[in-house]
Amino acid sequence: MHLFEWNDLEAAPEVLRETVVESLSRTLRWGGILRGLVAPFREFLAEAGVDEVLDLGAGAAGPARVLADEIQRAGAVPPRFILTDLHPRLEPWEEARAAHPGIIDFEPTPVDATAIPAALSQGRARMIINALHHLEPHLARALLADAVRSGAGIFVAEGFGREPLRFPTMWPAGLPSLLLNPFLSHRHRVQKALLTYLTPFVFAASAWDGFVSTLRVYTEEELRAMVAPLGEGFRWRYGVFRYAPLGKGYYFYGVPRR
């Protein structure tokens, strides 16, 4: 069900949309939500044979930062992440690059994930984490098809499945990230503080977006149906990962057959 999310509405106040994106990025870090992705993501990199990854729909750089930190914590060398988005968020991206020199960089101009320029794609795999559900089916198919056409591996992950009752598993980290966001944000701190502490909009919008996101997440059957017409040149794998308390997400990746 592709109901609207405040984060997707250009008509929504910018400070509200920024708050949702920024707090989600911190939720991923503080809650250790993507820690279970490290092993399958490293397998994906090995099978794809690459050491650079385009991060599609990178948002506030949360997934790239988490994966870089967790891979290093596991004693391995992370790939080089190139952040891209149709709406680049340069300030958090610059902070991510400064915190991870040589590991995280970004493309400052808008990038359409369904039609990535060859010069940007060359020699790089792709990932889209906690963002594919924002795309309606025809756009999700176009994103996967573009990756296959370019011969690049593609790694998809979501922090939850189509299970609305599991959304509260993000609250232990999500609520503190919302409450502290006005102090940790890069800009509009006063506006964000007023919106957060004097109105219910931030909490209501975040709860709504999280609930709707669970209704928009694609199932394994839907993902496999999307890639079925793309030929036999790619090998596809689906799996789940878990995080506390009782959280469950999925990953789905494709790599060229060698």
PyMOL commands that set and color helices and strands:
alter all, ss='L'
color gray80, all
select helices_A, chain A and resi 6-8+14-30+35-48+62-73+90-99+118-121+132-134+137-150+164-184+189-198+201-216+220-230
alter helices_A, ss='H'
color red, helices_A
select strands_A, chain A and resi 52-55+80-83+104-106+125-129+154-158+234-243+247-256
alter strands_A, ss='S'
color yellow, strands_A
deselect
rebuild
show_as cartoon
